[in-house]
Amino acid sequence: MARTRLDTVAGPLDRTAGATPDIALLPLVGGQWHPEPAGPRLAVVDNTGRRRRYR
């Protein structure tokens, strides 16, 4: 488990390169189900294209 490195729908999961051994950080993402003719499709979404506004 501590040597796990793989790509997931949420991004790469790498438990070997974190600041703390055996810990993996993933970006915050969400999913939206879209109806399709062949059945529902999961779209992974994030906010990387959004500008940050601080007030």
PDB file as gemmi writes it, atoms N, CA and C in Angstrom:
CRYST1    1.000    1.000    1.000  90.00  90.00  90.00 P 1                      
ATOM      1  N   MET A   1       0.812  -1.178   0.000  1.00  0.00           N  
ATOM      2  CA  MET A   1       0.000   0.000   0.000  1.00  0.00           C  
ATOM      3  C   MET A   1       0.870   1.262   0.000  1.00  0.00           C  
ATOM      4  N   ALA A   2       1.939   1.281   0.739  1.00  0.00           N  
ATOM      5  CA  ALA A   2       2.782   2.473   0.849  1.00  0.00           C  
ATOM      6  C   ALA A   2       3.491   2.820  -0.454  1.00  0.00           C  
ATOM      7  N   ARG A   3       3.625   1.855  -1.364  1.00  0.00           N  
ATOM      8  CA  ARG A   3       4.303   2.117  -2.637  1.00  0.00           C  
ATOM      9  C   ARG A   3       3.324   2.322  -3.787  1.00  0.00           C  
ATOM     10  N   THR A   4       2.058   2.598  -3.470  1.00  0.00           N  
ATOM     11  CA  THR A   4       1.027   2.757  -4.495  1.00  0.00           C  
ATOM     12  C   THR A   4       1.268   3.999  -5.340  1.00  0.00           C  
ATOM     13  N   ARG A   5       1.256   3.817  -6.658  1.00  0.00           N  
ATOM     14  CA  ARG A   5       1.316   4.916  -7.629  1.00  0.00           C  
ATOM     15  C   ARG A   5       0.415   4.536  -8.789  1.00  0.00           C  
ATOM     16  N   LEU A   6      -0.672   5.304  -9.007  1.00  0.00           N  
ATOM     17  CA  LEU A   6      -1.572   5.009 -10.116  1.00  0.00           C  
ATOM     18  C   LEU A   6      -2.369   6.248 -10.491  1.00  0.00           C  
ATOM     19  N   ASP A   7      -2.915   6.233 -11.700  1.00  0.00           N  
ATOM     20  CA  ASP A   7      -3.773   7.307 -12.169  1.00  0.00           C  
ATOM     21  C   ASP A   7      -5.214   6.956 -11.839  1.00  0.00           C  
ATOM     22  N   THR A   8      -5.952   7.927 -11.308  1.00  0.00           N  
ATOM     23  CA  THR A   8      -7.358   7.728 -10.981  1.00  0.00           C  
ATOM     24  C   THR A   8      -8.184   8.791 -11.693  1.00  0.00           C  
ATOM     25  N   VAL A   9      -9.505   8.706 -11.618  1.00  0.00           N  
ATOM     26  CA  VAL A   9     -10.349   9.721 -12.236  1.00  0.00           C  
ATOM     27  C   VAL A   9     -10.168  11.072 -11.558  1.00  0.00           C  
ATOM     28  N   ALA A  10      -9.678  11.098 -10.348  1.00  0.00           N  
ATOM     29  CA  ALA A  10      -9.450  12.351  -9.625  1.00  0.00           C  
ATOM     30  C   ALA A  10      -8.037  12.888  -9.821  1.00  0.00           C  
ATOM     31  N   GLY A  11      -7.204  12.160 -10.551  1.00  0.00           N  
ATOM     32  CA  GLY A  11      -5.822  12.579 -10.769  1.00  0.00           C  
ATOM     33  C   GLY A  11      -4.863  11.506 -10.288  1.00  0.00           C  
ATOM     34  N   PRO A  12      -3.564  11.771 -10.416  1.00  0.00           N  
ATOM     35  CA  PRO A  12      -2.584  10.765  -9.995  1.00  0.00           C  
ATOM     36  C   PRO A  12      -2.573  10.568  -8.480  1.00  0.00           C  
ATOM     37  N   LEU A  13      -2.483   9.324  -8.074  1.00  0.00           N  
ATOM     38  CA  LEU A  13      -2.376   8.961  -6.662  1.00  0.00           C  
ATOM     39  C   LEU A  13      -0.978   8.398  -6.460  1.00  0.00           C  
ATOM     40  N   ASP A  14      -0.160   9.092  -5.681  1.00  0.00           N  
ATOM     41  CA  ASP A  14       1.229   8.674  -5.467  1.00  0.00           C  
ATOM     42  C   ASP A  14       1.539   8.731  -3.983  1.00  0.00           C  
ATOM     43  N   ARG A  15       1.573   7.567  -3.358  1.00  0.00           N  
ATOM     44  CA  ARG A  15       1.831   7.508  -1.921  1.00  0.00           C  
ATOM     45  C   ARG A  15       3.329   7.477  -1.626  1.00  0.00           C  
ATOM     46  N   THR A  16       4.166   7.544  -2.662  1.00  0.00           N  
ATOM     47  CA  THR A  16       5.618   7.488  -2.463  1.00  0.00           C  
ATOM     48  C   THR A  16       6.258   8.866  -2.474  1.00  0.00           C  
ATOM     49  N   ALA A  17       5.538   9.910  -2.915  1.00  0.00           N  
ATOM     50  CA  ALA A  17       6.168  11.216  -3.113  1.00  0.00           C  
ATOM     51  C   ALA A  17       5.634  12.300  -2.182  1.00  0.00           C  
ATOM     52  N   GLY A  18       4.840  11.957  -1.205  1.00  0.00           N  
ATOM     53  CA  GLY A  18       4.260  12.957  -0.316  1.00  0.00           C  
ATOM     54  C   GLY A  18       5.255  13.455   0.718  1.00  0.00           C  
ATOM     55  N   ALA A  19       4.866  14.506   1.386  1.00  0.00           N  
ATOM     56  CA  ALA A  19       5.714  15.064   2.447  1.00  0.00           C  
ATOM     57  C   ALA A  19       5.789  14.122   3.647  1.00  0.00           C  
ATOM     58  N   THR A  20       4.755  13.322   3.832  1.00  0.00           N  
ATOM     59  CA  THR A  20       4.697  12.345   4.913  1.00  0.00           C  
ATOM     60  C   THR A  20       4.607  10.956   4.292  1.00  0.00           C  
ATOM     61  N   PRO A  21       5.389   9.997   4.767  1.00  0.00           N  
ATOM     62  CA  PRO A  21       5.343   8.651   4.181  1.00  0.00           C  
ATOM     63  C   PRO A  21       3.936   8.057   4.204  1.00  0.00           C  
ATOM     64  N   ASP A  22       3.579   7.378   3.126  1.00  0.00           N  
ATOM     65  CA  ASP A  22       2.324   6.645   3.005  1.00  0.00           C  
ATOM     66  C   ASP A  22       1.089   7.560   2.991  1.00  0.00           C  
ATOM     67  N   ILE A  23       1.253   8.819   2.614  1.00  0.00           N  
ATOM     68  CA  ILE A  23       0.132   9.767   2.495  1.00  0.00           C  
ATOM     69  C   ILE A  23       0.099  10.279   1.060  1.00  0.00           C  
ATOM     70  N   ALA A  24      -1.082  10.336   0.458  1.00  0.00           N  
ATOM     71  CA  ALA A  24      -1.243  10.863  -0.897  1.00  0.00           C  
ATOM     72  C   ALA A  24      -2.228  12.019  -0.856  1.00  0.00           C  
ATOM     73  N   LEU A  25      -1.887  13.115  -1.514  1.00  0.00           N  
ATOM     74  CA  LEU A  25      -2.775  14.264  -1.614  1.00  0.00           C  
ATOM     75  C   LEU A  25      -3.413  14.275  -2.989  1.00  0.00           C  
ATOM     76  N   LEU A  26      -4.704  14.501  -3.038  1.00  0.00           N  
ATOM     77  CA  LEU A  26      -5.440  14.576  -4.296  1.00  0.00           C  
ATOM     78  C   LEU A  26      -6.113  15.935  -4.390  1.00  0.00           C  
ATOM     79  N   PRO A  27      -6.234  16.470  -5.606  1.00  0.00           N  
ATOM     80  CA  PRO A  27      -6.948  17.732  -5.750  1.00  0.00           C  
ATOM     81  C   PRO A  27      -8.442  17.522  -5.476  1.00  0.00           C  
ATOM     82  N   LEU A  28      -9.095  18.586  -5.054  1.00  0.00           N  
ATOM     83  CA  LEU A  28     -10.530  18.515  -4.815  1.00  0.00           C  
ATOM     84  C   LEU A  28     -11.258  18.536  -6.153  1.00  0.00           C  
ATOM     85  N   VAL A  29     -12.063  17.526  -6.396  1.00  0.00           N  
ATOM     86  CA  VAL A  29     -12.824  17.420  -7.639  1.00  0.00           C  
ATOM     87  C   VAL A  29     -14.232  16.964  -7.310  1.00  0.00           C  
ATOM     88  N   GLY A  30     -15.097  17.081  -8.269  1.00  0.00           N  
ATOM     89  CA  GLY A  30     -16.459  16.588  -8.132  1.00  0.00           C  
ATOM     90  C   GLY A  30     -16.865  15.896  -9.418  1.00  0.00           C  
ATOM     91  N   GLY A  31     -18.022  15.328  -9.403  1.00  0.00           N  
ATOM     92  CA  GLY A  31     -18.510  14.648 -10.592  1.00  0.00           C  
ATOM     93  C   GLY A  31     -19.932  15.067 -10.906  1.00  0.00           C  
ATOM     94  N   GLN A  32     -20.250  15.080 -12.175  1.00  0.00           N  
ATOM     95  CA  GLN A  32     -21.602  15.370 -12.628  1.00  0.00           C  
ATOM     96  C   GLN A  32     -22.026  14.266 -13.582  1.00  0.00           C  
ATOM     97  N   TRP A  33     -23.198  13.703 -13.347  1.00  0.00           N  
ATOM     98  CA  TRP A  33     -23.724  12.674 -14.233  1.00  0.00           C  
ATOM     99  C   TRP A  33     -24.464  13.340 -15.378  1.00  0.00           C  
ATOM    100  N   HIS A  34     -24.149  12.922 -16.600  1.00  0.00           N  
ATOM    101  CA  HIS A  34     -24.794  13.448 -17.798  1.00  0.00           C  
ATOM    102  C   HIS A  34     -25.511  12.304 -18.499  1.00  0.00           C  
ATOM    103  N   PRO A  35     -26.806  12.492 -18.802  1.00  0.00           N  
ATOM    104  CA  PRO A  35     -27.496  11.430 -19.538  1.00  0.00           C  
ATOM    105  C   PRO A  35     -26.984  11.352 -20.971  1.00  0.00           C  
ATOM    106  N   GLU A  36     -26.736  10.174 -21.434  1.00  0.00           N  
ATOM    107  CA  GLU A  36     -26.261   9.919 -22.797  1.00  0.00           C  
ATOM    108  C   GLU A  36     -27.137   8.827 -23.405  1.00  0.00           C  
ATOM    109  N   PRO A  37     -27.199   8.731 -24.731  1.00  0.00           N  
ATOM    110  CA  PRO A  37     -27.989   7.658 -25.347  1.00  0.00           C  
ATOM    111  C   PRO A  37     -27.541   6.256 -24.925  1.00  0.00           C  
ATOM    112  N   ALA A  38     -26.248   6.080 -24.695  1.00  0.00           N  
ATOM    113  CA  ALA A  38     -25.732   4.760 -24.304  1.00  0.00           C  
ATOM    114  C   ALA A  38     -25.790   4.541 -22.789  1.00  0.00           C  
ATOM    115  N   GLY A  39     -26.289   5.508 -22.046  1.00  0.00           N  
ATOM    116  CA  GLY A  39     -26.353   5.406 -20.588  1.00  0.00           C  
ATOM    117  C   GLY A  39     -25.673   6.601 -19.948  1.00  0.00           C  
ATOM    118  N   PRO A  40     -25.788   6.747 -18.637  1.00  0.00           N  
ATOM    119  CA  PRO A  40     -25.207   7.910 -17.966  1.00  0.00           C  
ATOM    120  C   PRO A  40     -23.683   7.937 -18.072  1.00  0.00           C  
ATOM    121  N   ARG A  41     -23.140   9.157 -18.159  1.00  0.00           N  
ATOM    122  CA  ARG A  41     -21.699   9.356 -18.248  1.00  0.00           C  
ATOM    123  C   ARG A  41     -21.278  10.264 -17.101  1.00  0.00           C  
ATOM    124  N   LEU A  42     -20.219   9.884 -16.392  1.00  0.00           N  
ATOM    125  CA  LEU A  42     -19.697  10.685 -15.290  1.00  0.00           C  
ATOM    126  C   LEU A  42     -18.646  11.644 -15.820  1.00  0.00           C  
ATOM    127  N   ALA A  43     -18.846  12.941 -15.607  1.00  0.00           N  
ATOM    128  CA  ALA A  43     -17.866  13.957 -15.987  1.00  0.00           C  
ATOM    129  C   ALA A  43     -17.198  14.451 -14.712  1.00  0.00           C  
ATOM    130  N   VAL A  44     -15.887  14.321 -14.641  1.00  0.00           N  
ATOM    131  CA  VAL A  44     -15.128  14.825 -13.504  1.00  0.00           C  
ATOM    132  C   VAL A  44     -14.901  16.310 -13.726  1.00  0.00           C  
ATOM    133  N   VAL A  45     -15.230  17.127 -12.735  1.00  0.00           N  
ATOM    134  CA  VAL A  45     -15.127  18.580 -12.870  1.00  0.00           C  
ATOM    135  C   VAL A  45     -14.273  19.149 -11.737  1.00  0.00           C  
ATOM    136  N   ASP A  46     -13.662  20.297 -12.016  1.00  0.00           N  
ATOM    137  CA  ASP A  46     -12.917  21.018 -10.986  1.00  0.00           C  
ATOM    138  C   ASP A  46     -13.016  22.505 -11.283  1.00  0.00           C  
ATOM    139  N   ASN A  47     -12.333  23.311 -10.527  1.00  0.00           N  
ATOM    140  CA  ASN A  47     -12.425  24.753 -10.733  1.00  0.00           C  
ATOM    141  C   ASN A  47     -11.089  25.363 -11.154  1.00  0.00           C  
ATOM    142  N   THR A  48     -10.258  24.611 -11.878  1.00  0.00           N  
ATOM    143  CA  THR A  48      -8.943  25.123 -12.252  1.00  0.00           C  
ATOM    144  C   THR A  48      -9.035  26.290 -13.223  1.00  0.00           C  
ATOM    145  N   GLY A  49     -10.113  26.416 -13.977  1.00  0.00           N  
ATOM    146  CA  GLY A  49     -10.248  27.517 -14.923  1.00  0.00           C  
ATOM    147  C   GLY A  49     -10.866  28.766 -14.324  1.00  0.00           C  
ATOM    148  N   ARG A  50     -11.260  28.718 -13.084  1.00  0.00           N  
ATOM    149  CA  ARG A  50     -11.931  29.853 -12.447  1.00  0.00           C  
ATOM    150  C   ARG A  50     -10.928  30.765 -11.761  1.00  0.00           C  
ATOM    151  N   ARG A  51     -11.122  32.066 -11.946  1.00  0.00           N  
ATOM    152  CA  ARG A  51     -10.266  33.046 -11.272  1.00  0.00           C  
ATOM    153  C   ARG A  51     -10.656  33.140  -9.801  1.00  0.00           C  
ATOM    154  N   ARG A  52      -9.672  33.300  -8.960  1.00  0.00           N  
ATOM    155  CA  ARG A  52      -9.947  33.500  -7.534  1.00  0.00           C  
ATOM    156  C   ARG A  52     -10.177  34.971  -7.268  1.00  0.00           C  
ATOM    157  N   ARG A  53     -11.150  35.236  -6.462  1.00  0.00           N  
ATOM    158  CA  ARG A  53     -11.427  36.607  -6.046  1.00  0.00           C  
ATOM    159  C   ARG A  53     -11.382  36.663  -4.530  1.00  0.00           C  
ATOM    160  N   TYR A  54     -10.516  37.493  -4.011  1.00  0.00           N  
ATOM    161  CA  TYR A  54     -10.406  37.655  -2.564  1.00  0.00           C  
ATOM    162  C   TYR A  54     -10.958  39.014  -2.181  1.00  0.00           C  
ATOM    163  N   ARG A  55     -11.721  39.056  -1.142  1.00  0.00           N  
ATOM    164  CA  ARG A  55     -12.275  40.325  -0.646  1.00  0.00           C  
ATOM    165  C   ARG A  55     -11.998  40.472   0.810  1.00  0.00           C  
TER     166      ARG A  55                                                      
END                                                                             
